């Protein structure tokens, strides 16, 4: 039975590493692991991965929570660190708190139905871990890269290029950092408390896992009711003294299997034929979710006011509000660093941390489709090269009062030379006693890629929403 735990740890380590590396910019094919996460699959209406998790959970219980969910695996890592720092035993079994559990799920569902998926993602385990990776781990990895680049120099066998360190969003960084501190404290206090209280995925899978085919079983003839298994249970769902396991909360970590000195705990097919009440409740909720899917379709009226930010190419504010988990993967994978998490003002309160275009460090290249390829929910569509070149992000705008040609009579023309769409031409105009060339934007050719805004030395060029 110890092999089950070793297999679980091996699979979890592999999944966690691949998901994290994808956020850090490695592993082009690892993006498939993001698309099989439960909440992105729900928001993206991906039927295949959802059916897989239904079948797997019905058979084996909540293995997703311990082997695939990156936030769940991170909690296991934090719990291991807590034990190394002196945390010996968890507090033992605790009763289920259904009001908290179903209340959190209801809040999540209502926010999604109202077109506030970004706020709902504060409860989403994948979105939460994504913010950790994009806002905290990626800058840390770049700092390590720069340190190694200084150490190795330019004459060694391996040459590393230094990268600019910057905070993409102060509010996003604050949310990620504070969430990580809170999560670490809760894990050290009561293990996987988050998974069985406020996590919507835990609540959904818990309904399926009430009576799984394979269960944690306690042999009453071998059990001496010592309670060691209860102290090892990170989900606080195993009551060794009463020889009971709450399968709806069990995350299948298999820690209890190796703890029992009498070998009384096993993982095997259930002996009874208890009715699957949880499954019927899940199917009823799935029907309600199908109705909700209609409400969150492109024709739904998502609230949030008029968006002031520029969404990524191919996306719009409505699709972001109804599908985006605000995980930050598109921000992390953008090679030009032109995506950043929004604050409260750009998309409104319901669009907090949604991706927006920011041309201060680059522009959106016509041949780049990284954000659409990375998006696990389809909030940013995957465009082919022809579609991307024609995708309308916004429209370039010229500010005469800031242009060097008008204020300093300097012949610049940098915006015209840098425009990849050849949408800017120069027109001669006499200002005072000197003739200068001023830019003219062709709305039919301009896609709002931001090259002019990025390269303009006086910030006279900007990109606005195309009306």
MILUM-875482 format. One record per residue (C-alpha): x, y, z; residue in one letter; residue number from 1; chain. Coordinates in nm, 3 decimals, m for minus. Layout:
N
        c1        c2        c3   residuo   num   cadena
         X         Y         Z         A   NUM        A
...
//
This chain:
467
        c1        c2        c3   residuo   num   cadena
     0.000     0.000     0.000         X     1        A
     0.297     0.233     0.047         X     2        A
     0.349     0.212    m0.328         X     3        A
     0.023     0.401    m0.376         X     4        A
     0.161     0.698    m0.186         X     5        A
     0.491     0.683    m0.375         X     6        A
     0.304     0.674    m0.708         X     7        A
     0.086     0.965    m0.599         X     8        A
     0.390     1.171    m0.498         X     9        A
     0.569     1.091    m0.826         X    10        A
     0.270     1.190    m1.041         X    11        A
     0.207     1.504    m0.836         X    12        A
     0.572     1.610    m0.856         X    13        A
     0.573     1.562    m1.233         X    14        A
     0.248     1.756    m1.284         X    15        A
     0.352     2.037    m1.050         X    16        A
     0.690     2.075    m1.219         X    17        A
     0.547     2.082    m1.571         X    18        A
     0.272     2.331    m1.485         X    19        A
     0.520     2.559    m1.308         X    20        A
     0.776     2.541    m1.589         X    21        A
     0.507     2.640    m1.838         X    22        A
     0.436     2.953    m1.635         X    23        A
     0.809     3.026    m1.629         X    24        A
     0.833     3.008    m2.007         X    25        A
     0.952     2.652    m2.062         X    26        A
     0.787     2.352    m2.225         X    27        A
     0.581     2.439    m2.529         X    28        A
     0.362     2.128    m2.498         X    29        A
     0.295     2.156    m2.127         X    30        A
     0.003     2.390    m2.188         X    31        A
    m0.222     2.087    m2.224         X    32        A
    m0.195     2.038    m1.847         X    33        A
    m0.353     2.380    m1.791         X    34        A
    m0.645     2.294    m2.016         X    35        A
    m0.741     1.984    m1.812         X    36        A
    m0.780     2.180    m1.488         X    37        A
    m1.140     2.172    m1.368         X    38        A
    m1.235     2.542    m1.354         X    39        A
    m1.071     2.633    m1.688         X    40        A
    m1.249     2.334    m1.842         X    41        A
    m1.581     2.450    m1.694         X    42        A
    m1.542     2.808    m1.812         X    43        A
    m1.420     2.694    m2.152         X    44        A
    m1.698     2.433    m2.186         X    45        A
    m1.437     2.162    m2.250         X    46        A
    m1.649     1.848    m2.229         X    47        A
    m1.375     1.585    m2.268         X    48        A
    m1.162     1.672    m1.960         X    49        A
    m1.476     1.724    m1.750         X    50        A
    m1.605     1.376    m1.841         X    51        A
    m1.265     1.230    m1.759         X    52        A
    m1.270     1.384    m1.412         X    53        A
    m1.628     1.270    m1.353         X    54        A
    m1.535     0.909    m1.434         X    55        A
    m1.207     0.919    m1.241         X    56        A
    m1.373     1.069    m0.932         X    57        A
    m1.662     0.823    m0.939         X    58        A
    m1.412     0.537    m0.950         X    59        A
    m1.130     0.652    m0.723         X    60        A
    m1.242     0.964    m0.538         X    61        A
    m1.073     1.303    m0.541         X    62        A
    m0.738     1.203    m0.691         X    63        A
    m0.745     1.526    m0.891         X    64        A
    m0.694     1.724    m0.571         X    65        A
    m0.372     1.546    m0.477         X    66        A
    m0.217     1.463    m0.816         X    67        A
    m0.321     1.730    m1.068         X    68        A
    m0.439     2.046    m0.890         X    69        A
    m0.130     2.272    m0.857         X    70        A
    m0.266     2.454    m0.551         X    71        A
    m0.340     2.124    m0.380         X    72        A
     0.012     2.000    m0.448         X    73        A
     0.153     2.331    m0.325         X    74        A
    m0.037     2.284     0.001         X    75        A
     0.129     1.943     0.041         X    76        A
     0.468     2.110    m0.008         X    77        A
     0.385     2.380     0.246         X    78        A
     0.265     2.118     0.494         X    79        A
     0.589     1.926     0.452         X    80        A
     0.784     2.247     0.522         X    81        A
     0.568     2.310     0.829         X    82        A
     0.651     1.964     0.959         X    83        A
     1.021     2.026     0.903         X    84        A
     0.982     2.342     1.110         X    85        A
     0.834     2.150     1.403         X    86        A
     0.469     2.081     1.314         X    87        A
     0.437     1.716     1.423         X    88        A
     0.070     1.622     1.396         X    89        A
    m0.243     1.768     1.246         X    90        A
    m0.534     1.832     1.485         X    91        A
    m0.729     1.523     1.383         X    92        A
    m1.079     1.478     1.238         X    93        A
    m1.309     1.775     1.214         X    94        A
    m1.678     1.772     1.120         X    95        A
    m1.778     1.893     0.777         X    96        A
    m1.893     2.253     0.750         X    97        A
    m2.154     2.234     0.472         X    98        A
    m2.271     2.595     0.506         X    99        A
    m1.922     2.726     0.435         X   100        A
    m1.858     2.472     0.162         X   101        A
    m2.182     2.519    m0.031         X   102        A
    m2.188     2.891     0.040         X   103        A
    m1.847     2.932    m0.125         X   104        A
    m1.962     2.726    m0.423         X   105        A
    m2.277     2.938    m0.452         X   106        A
    m2.074     3.260    m0.445         X   107        A
    m1.844     3.121    m0.714         X   108        A
    m2.138     3.020    m0.936         X   109        A
    m2.319     3.354    m0.894         X   110        A
    m2.007     3.554    m0.980         X   111        A
    m1.949     3.346    m1.294         X   112        A
    m2.313     3.381    m1.401         X   113        A
    m2.295     3.758    m1.351         X   114        A
    m1.988     3.783    m1.573         X   115        A
    m1.737     3.832    m1.293         X   116        A
    m1.522     3.526    m1.352         X   117        A
    m1.211     3.719    m1.248         X   118        A
    m1.353     3.776    m0.899         X   119        A
    m1.474     3.415    m0.888         X   120        A
    m1.118     3.308    m0.969         X   121        A
    m1.012     3.425    m0.623         X   122        A
    m1.165     3.093    m0.510         X   123        A
    m1.037     2.893    m0.808         X   124        A
    m0.735     2.678    m0.710         X   125        A
    m0.577     2.688    m1.056         X   126        A
    m0.621     3.064    m1.094         X   127        A
    m0.478     3.120    m0.746         X   128        A
    m0.170     2.912    m0.817         X   129        A
    m0.135     3.083    m1.155         X   130        A
    m0.109     3.420    m0.981         X   131        A
     0.156     3.278    m0.749         X   132        A
     0.357     3.154    m1.047         X   133        A
     0.315     3.461    m1.268         X   134        A
     0.350     3.730    m1.001         X   135        A
     0.598     3.568    m0.760         X   136        A
     0.780     3.271    m0.912         X   137        A
     0.853     3.422    m1.253         X   138        A
     1.025     3.735    m1.116         X   139        A
     1.217     3.512    m0.872         X   140        A
     1.328     3.288    m1.161         X   141        A
     1.441     3.593    m1.360         X   142        A
     1.637     3.716    m1.058         X   143        A
     1.812     3.378    m1.033         X   144        A
     1.879     3.386    m1.408         X   145        A
     2.040     3.729    m1.380         X   146        A
     2.251     3.615    m1.087         X   147        A
     2.375     3.313    m1.279         X   148        A
     2.442     3.533    m1.583         X   149        A
     2.669     3.754    m1.372         X   150        A
     2.839     3.449    m1.224         X   151        A
     2.904     3.267    m1.551         X   152        A
     2.996     3.573    m1.755         X   153        A
     3.020     3.570    m2.133         X   154        A
     3.321     3.342    m2.175         X   155        A
     3.198     3.026    m2.001         X   156        A
     3.055     2.715    m2.165         X   157        A
     2.702     2.839    m2.087         X   158        A
     2.595     3.196    m2.161         X   159        A
     2.279     3.334    m1.999         X   160        A
     2.123     3.663    m2.102         X   161        A
     2.006     3.899    m1.831         X   162        A
     1.639     3.995    m1.828         X   163        A
     1.471     4.308    m1.699         X   164        A
     1.316     4.269    m1.355         X   165        A
     0.990     4.454    m1.300         X   166        A
     0.654     4.415    m1.127         X   167        A
     0.383     4.378    m1.391         X   168        A
     0.110     4.489    m1.155         X   169        A
     0.146     4.621    m0.800         X   170        A
    m0.209     4.517    m0.711         X   171        A
    m0.162     4.171    m0.867         X   172        A
     0.164     4.124    m0.678         X   173        A
    m0.002     4.230    m0.352         X   174        A
    m0.292     3.988    m0.404         X   175        A
    m0.057     3.698    m0.487         X   176        A
     0.180     3.764    m0.197         X   177        A
    m0.095     3.809     0.063         X   178        A
    m0.279     3.499    m0.066         X   179        A
     0.036     3.290    m0.036         X   180        A
     0.098     3.405     0.322         X   181        A
    m0.265     3.332     0.415         X   182        A
    m0.253     2.991     0.249         X   183        A
     0.070     2.896     0.427         X   184        A
    m0.082     2.991     0.762         X   185        A
    m0.398     2.789     0.701         X   186        A
    m0.199     2.485     0.587         X   187        A
     0.024     2.495     0.896         X   188        A
    m0.287     2.529     1.113         X   189        A
    m0.524     2.271     0.966         X   190        A
    m0.372     2.108     0.658         X   191        A
    m0.600     2.098     0.353         X   192        A
    m0.862     2.322     0.518         X   193        A
    m0.898     2.535     0.203         X   194        A
    m0.980     2.232    m0.013         X   195        A
    m1.280     2.138     0.197         X   196        A
    m1.419     2.482     0.280         X   197        A
    m1.386     2.754     0.015         X   198        A
    m1.260     2.560    m0.289         X   199        A
    m1.537     2.523    m0.553         X   200        A
    m1.356     2.233    m0.719         X   201        A
    m1.340     2.049    m0.388         X   202        A
    m1.714     2.099    m0.340         X   203        A
    m1.800     1.978    m0.691         X   204        A
    m1.576     1.673    m0.679         X   205        A
    m1.686     1.605    m0.323         X   206        A
    m2.040     1.545    m0.446         X   207        A
    m1.911     1.284    m0.687         X   208        A
    m1.679     1.128    m0.432         X   209        A
    m1.931     1.057    m0.156         X   210        A
    m1.952     0.690    m0.250         X   211        A
    m1.665     0.608    m0.490         X   212        A
    m1.604     0.257    m0.618         X   213        A
    m1.257     0.243    m0.455         X   214        A
    m1.238     0.370    m0.099         X   215        A
    m1.015     0.403     0.203         X   216        A
    m1.122     0.106     0.419         X   217        A
    m1.045     0.034     0.785         X   218        A
    m1.040    m0.330     0.895         X   219        A
    m1.222    m0.335     1.234         X   220        A
    m1.051    m0.659     1.332         X   221        A
    m0.700    m0.515     1.290         X   222        A
    m0.766    m0.160     1.403         X   223        A
    m0.673    m0.084     1.766         X   224        A
    m0.817     0.273     1.751         X   225        A
    m0.483     0.434     1.830         X   226        A
    m0.566     0.745     1.625         X   227        A
    m0.231     0.770     1.445         X   228        A
    m0.408     0.777     1.109         X   229        A
    m0.623     1.070     1.220         X   230        A
    m0.314     1.275     1.302         X   231        A
    m0.169     1.201     0.957         X   232        A
    m0.483     1.293     0.761         X   233        A
    m0.422     1.631     0.598         X   234        A
    m0.789     1.662     0.497         X   235        A
    m0.903     1.608     0.858         X   236        A
    m1.163     1.358     0.732         X   237        A
    m1.042     1.032     0.890         X   238        A
    m1.172     0.941     1.236         X   239        A
    m0.957     0.647     1.340         X   240        A
    m1.118     0.599     1.677         X   241        A
    m1.461     0.557     1.518         X   242        A
    m1.318     0.383     1.210         X   243        A
    m1.487     0.627     0.969         X   244        A
    m1.369     0.811     0.657         X   245        A
    m1.552     1.097     0.487         X   246        A
    m1.484     1.019     0.121         X   247        A
    m1.632     1.350     0.006         X   248        A
    m1.345     1.533     0.179         X   249        A
    m1.068     1.276     0.132         X   250        A
    m0.812     1.401    m0.123         X   251        A
    m0.652     1.058    m0.170         X   252        A
    m0.306     1.150    m0.043         X   253        A
    m0.268     0.794     0.094         X   254        A
    m0.066     0.921     0.392         X   255        A
    m0.281     0.713     0.625         X   256        A
    m0.191     0.384     0.452         X   257        A
     0.168     0.387     0.572         X   258        A
     0.088     0.530     0.916         X   259        A
    m0.111     0.240     1.059         X   260        A
     0.121     0.008     1.257         X   261        A
    m0.126    m0.281     1.224         X   262        A
    m0.186    m0.253     0.849         X   263        A
    m0.557    m0.203     0.910         X   264        A
    m0.604     0.064     0.642         X   265        A
    m0.629    m0.021     0.273         X   266        A
    m0.753     0.123    m0.054         X   267        A
    m0.989    m0.123    m0.221         X   268        A
    m1.328    m0.162    m0.390         X   269        A
    m1.621    m0.082    m0.164         X   270        A
    m1.797    m0.378    m0.008         X   271        A
    m2.138    m0.211     0.028         X   272        A
    m2.379    m0.092    m0.241         X   273        A
    m2.487     0.236    m0.087         X   274        A
    m2.693     0.460    m0.311         X   275        A
    m2.501     0.740    m0.477         X   276        A
    m2.689     1.039    m0.344         X   277        A
    m2.399     1.270    m0.414         X   278        A
    m2.396     1.177    m0.779         X   279        A
    m2.760     1.271    m0.824         X   280        A
    m2.696     1.607    m0.662         X   281        A
    m2.399     1.657    m0.892         X   282        A
    m2.609     1.585    m1.202         X   283        A
    m2.869     1.833    m1.085         X   284        A
    m2.600     2.096    m1.039         X   285        A
    m2.458     2.010    m1.382         X   286        A
    m2.799     2.083    m1.532         X   287        A
    m2.802     2.419    m1.361         X   288        A
    m2.450     2.475    m1.489         X   289        A
    m2.566     2.413    m1.844         X   290        A
    m2.822     2.689    m1.803         X   291        A
    m2.549     2.904    m1.656         X   292        A
    m2.337     2.833    m1.960         X   293        A
    m2.604     2.997    m2.173         X   294        A
    m2.600     3.298    m1.945         X   295        A
    m2.223     3.332    m1.981         X   296        A
    m2.226     3.291    m2.357         X   297        A
    m2.121     3.582    m2.582         X   298        A
    m2.485     3.699    m2.591         X   299        A
    m2.510     3.736    m2.213         X   300        A
    m2.519     4.077    m2.049         X   301        A
    m2.205     4.072    m1.834         X   302        A
    m2.196     4.371    m1.605         X   303        A
    m1.893     4.580    m1.526         X   304        A
    m1.936     4.900    m1.720         X   305        A
    m1.743     5.017    m2.023         X   306        A
    m1.395     4.872    m2.041         X   307        A
    m1.121     5.135    m2.065         X   308        A
    m0.842     4.882    m2.120         X   309        A
    m0.739     4.712    m2.443         X   310        A
    m0.798     4.334    m2.428         X   311        A
    m0.548     4.090    m2.584         X   312        A
    m0.579     4.030    m2.960         X   313        A
    m0.896     3.844    m3.058         X   314        A
    m1.053     3.885    m2.713         X   315        A
    m1.303     4.136    m2.583         X   316        A
    m1.406     4.253    m2.239         X   317        A
    m1.716     4.031    m2.238         X   318        A
    m1.528     3.707    m2.311         X   319        A
    m1.266     3.795    m2.050         X   320        A
    m1.526     3.867    m1.782         X   321        A
    m1.713     3.542    m1.845         X   322        A
    m1.426     3.300    m1.915         X   323        A
    m1.095     3.433    m1.783         X   324        A
    m0.965     3.284    m1.456         X   325        A
    m0.710     3.567    m1.414         X   326        A
    m0.441     3.302    m1.376         X   327        A
    m0.181     3.523    m1.545         X   328        A
    m0.056     3.254    m1.782         X   329        A
    m0.097     3.479    m2.089         X   330        A
     0.097     3.752    m1.906         X   331        A
     0.375     3.511    m1.816         X   332        A
     0.399     3.360    m2.166         X   333        A
     0.395     3.689    m2.363         X   334        A
     0.744     3.716    m2.517         X   335        A
     0.708     4.092    m2.580         X   336        A
     0.587     4.166    m2.224         X   337        A
     0.291     4.369    m2.352         X   338        A
     0.030     4.204    m2.129         X   339        A
    m0.027     4.302    m1.767         X   340        A
    m0.298     4.237    m1.504         X   341        A
    m0.557     4.513    m1.488         X   342        A
    m0.640     4.710    m1.178         X   343        A
    m0.988     4.804    m1.058         X   344        A
    m1.040     5.091    m1.304         X   345        A
    m0.961     4.951    m1.650         X   346        A
    m1.236     4.686    m1.676         X   347        A
    m1.428     4.782    m1.365         X   348        A
    m1.434     4.593    m1.035         X   349        A
    m1.546     4.270    m1.202         X   350        A
    m1.242     4.279    m1.429         X   351        A
    m0.977     4.300    m1.159         X   352        A
    m0.657     4.121    m1.273         X   353        A
    m0.787     4.047    m1.624         X   354        A
    m0.514     4.081    m1.889         X   355        A
    m0.477     4.416    m2.065         X   356        A
    m0.239     4.554    m2.327         X   357        A
     0.052     4.765    m2.197         X   358        A
     0.292     4.901    m2.459         X   359        A
     0.547     5.050    m2.220         X   360        A
     0.789     4.758    m2.271         X   361        A
     0.706     4.635    m2.619         X   362        A
     0.441     4.597    m2.885         X   363        A
     0.221     4.312    m3.005         X   364        A
     0.399     4.146    m3.294         X   365        A
     0.178     4.044    m3.588         X   366        A
     0.340     3.699    m3.599         X   367        A
     0.294     3.614    m3.229         X   368        A
     0.004     3.401    m3.102         X   369        A
     0.150     3.305    m2.762         X   370        A
    m0.135     3.439    m2.547         X   371        A
    m0.406     3.255    m2.739         X   372        A
    m0.205     2.934    m2.739         X   373        A
    m0.154     2.954    m2.363         X   374        A
    m0.509     3.051    m2.256         X   375        A
    m0.668     2.741    m2.095         X   376        A
    m1.030     2.862    m2.121         X   377        A
    m1.050     3.015    m2.467         X   378        A
    m1.108     3.364    m2.325         X   379        A
    m0.825     3.463    m2.559         X   380        A
    m0.890     3.275    m2.884         X   381        A
    m0.609     3.096    m3.064         X   382        A
    m0.563     3.282    m3.394         X   383        A
    m0.372     3.164    m3.696         X   384        A
    m0.113     3.400    m3.843         X   385        A
    m0.353     3.548    m4.100         X   386        A
    m0.615     3.615    m3.832         X   387        A
    m0.357     3.761    m3.596         X   388        A
    m0.222     4.003    m3.856         X   389        A
    m0.576     4.128    m3.917         X   390        A
    m0.687     4.126    m3.551         X   391        A
    m0.801     4.470    m3.436         X   392        A
    m0.664     4.549    m3.091         X   393        A
    m0.737     4.921    m3.107         X   394        A
    m0.656     5.229    m3.309         X   395        A
    m0.345     5.448    m3.290         X   396        A
    m0.405     5.808    m3.185         X   397        A
    m0.173     6.107    m3.227         X   398        A
    m0.139     6.388    m2.970         X   399        A
    m0.026     6.704    m3.147         X   400        A
     0.062     6.878    m2.818         X   401        A
     0.326     6.614    m2.735         X   402        A
     0.472     6.545    m3.080         X   403        A
     0.833     6.660    m3.124         X   404        A
     0.761     6.764    m3.482         X   405        A
     0.510     7.020    m3.354         X   406        A
     0.665     7.127    m3.025         X   407        A
     1.036     7.127    m3.112         X   408        A
     1.018     7.133    m3.494         X   409        A
     1.231     6.818    m3.492         X   410        A
     1.203     6.583    m3.793         X   411        A
     1.127     6.253    m3.616         X   412        A
     0.903     6.015    m3.810         X   413        A
     0.990     5.722    m3.583         X   414        A
     0.626     5.611    m3.560         X   415        A
     0.602     5.586    m3.940         X   416        A
     0.922     5.383    m3.971         X   417        A
     0.835     5.142    m3.690         X   418        A
     0.475     5.065    m3.789         X   419        A
     0.465     4.699    m3.908         X   420        A
     0.130     4.752    m4.083         X   421        A
     0.246     5.062    m4.276         X   422        A
    m0.063     5.233    m4.136         X   423        A
     0.114     5.563    m4.059         X   424        A
     0.220     5.811    m4.323         X   425        A
     0.383     6.153    m4.289         X   426        A
     0.215     6.470    m4.411         X   427        A
     0.395     6.798    m4.453         X   428        A
     0.254     7.087    m4.255         X   429        A
     0.383     7.436    m4.196         X   430        A
     0.412     7.531    m3.832         X   431        A
     0.525     7.887    m3.780         X   432        A
     0.801     7.959    m4.027         X   433        A
     0.909     7.593    m4.061         X   434        A
     0.769     7.303    m4.258         X   435        A
     0.753     6.971    m4.066         X   436        A
     0.615     6.622    m4.121         X   437        A
     0.336     6.506    m3.895         X   438        A
     0.196     6.151    m3.870         X   439        A
    m0.139     6.051    m4.018         X   440        A
    m0.300     5.721    m3.914         X   441        A
    m0.494     5.513    m4.166         X   442        A
    m0.777     5.349    m3.962         X   443        A
    m0.828     5.082    m4.229         X   444        A
    m0.471     4.954    m4.194         X   445        A
    m0.403     5.017    m3.825         X   446        A
    m0.451     4.716    m3.597         X   447        A
    m0.347     4.887    m3.274         X   448        A
    m0.034     4.673    m3.225         X   449        A
     0.127     4.951    m3.021         X   450        A
     0.459     4.977    m3.206         X   451        A
     0.415     5.351    m3.256         X   452        A
     0.324     5.404    m2.890         X   453        A
     0.617     5.195    m2.771         X   454        A
     0.882     5.369    m2.980         X   455        A
     0.752     5.727    m2.963         X   456        A
     1.010     5.921    m2.753         X   457        A
     0.761     6.188    m2.640         X   458        A
     0.458     5.961    m2.584         X   459        A
     0.264     6.146    m2.851         X   460        A
     0.132     5.818    m2.991         X   461        A
    m0.112     5.599    m2.799         X   462        A
    m0.357     5.321    m2.875         X   463        A
    m0.725     5.361    m2.794         X   464        A
    m1.029     5.147    m2.836         X   465        A
    m1.150     5.125    m3.193         X   466        A
    m1.499     5.273    m3.203         X   467        A
//
